Amino acid sequence: MENIINRRELAKGVYFSSITDERYKKNYISVCFYQQLSEETATENAIVPYILANRNAVYPTYKQLKNKLSTLYSSKIGTSSGRKYDLNFNGLTAYFLDDVYALSGEQITEEITDILIDCIFNPLLENGTFPQKVLELERPLLIDDIESVINDKRSYAINQAVKLLCENEPFGVDAQGNADKARALTVEDALRAYKRMLHNTHCEIMCVGCNDFEKVAEKFAAAFSKVERTDISDYSLAISPIKEQVKEYTERLSVNQSKMVLGIKSHSEDTAALVMLQKIYGGTTTSKLFMNVREKMSLCYYCAASYNDIKGLLLVDCGVENENIEKARAEILHQLDEIKNGNITDEELEHARMAVQNSYNSIGDSAHGVAVWYIDHIIKEDIETPAQALERYLAVSKERIIEAAKSMVLDTVYVLTSLEDNGKEQD
């Protein structure tokens, strides 16, 4: 799959990118503002998309806006927020049918763009600030999202492990902030975050669909021309430093099945080899972790590895019985040693290549998938097509994977286990 990205600067720190692909009948627009992730601002930043997405000065109630969107072939305006490497992103998205498929010649693209611009630039205000009733409607949703993380113990364990892995780094901060801080949010806090977002942070607008998006670019250029964009905050991405000693932490909750996350770091610059390493190690159902730790030895209910190239992190997470925690840990590390020692079969390498090929060939299945791909690479300042990336990965040799494995160092071990003592002391 080849994509040609059309990228240009609309205003100071505002970049517009578009990809036209006639395969898509619906278009996707993402407008996101990026800044360095910080505990001080994460919570107030997180509330802003909730407030903006459901109303504006033209459609001042949730019902009015949704009714309008329903007349536009059930178009959708949604929120976009979270953590991307060391950055905090917050913004809005739109998903809508292209004009050529409208039954009566409706100008859907123009109308949706106007609505999206009104949500961002012309929000509902009272006495110069956000209405208190709007904050009271949206704040519980943010709190629920923050607190619901613990309901999925696997995701919760990974999140907790990342905090330990990257403590004192932006990547170790919860992008949605803190529930107690969310409860204390005021309209003044929200307005301050909104103004900072609009006036002082980097903005990426990404459009993907069968449209050429020229009118969209014109409308956003006009909207931003009315906004004073000064002192655009700088941001940076950094690889995570390796700790001098392995950090271990055990957290106890009322759980039936323990979760363990091993954080492994590498400062190797051969990221293509590290991607292939992740597949062989724990990225497929034919990987070493799945076939040995889970299947042959039955030490885990699941055992998988994920890789973050910018931070240099390989995360191995597993669900394990309390009595098998130490055995599972030892075998997980042993399987990495197997790769370091050159024990990679031709079949394992071929399966890894097939997995990467399937993954990258599927990126173009949706406009959203394409948008996510290019936004990620824009942030990394390394724009390439999925086909170009795939070519790099498939060219990785077994020898390069072995060398990449040798760069891997255990950094952090996080265990979420039951309230009963299992012989490990909580740090």
Disulfide bonds with the S-S distance in Angstrom:
none
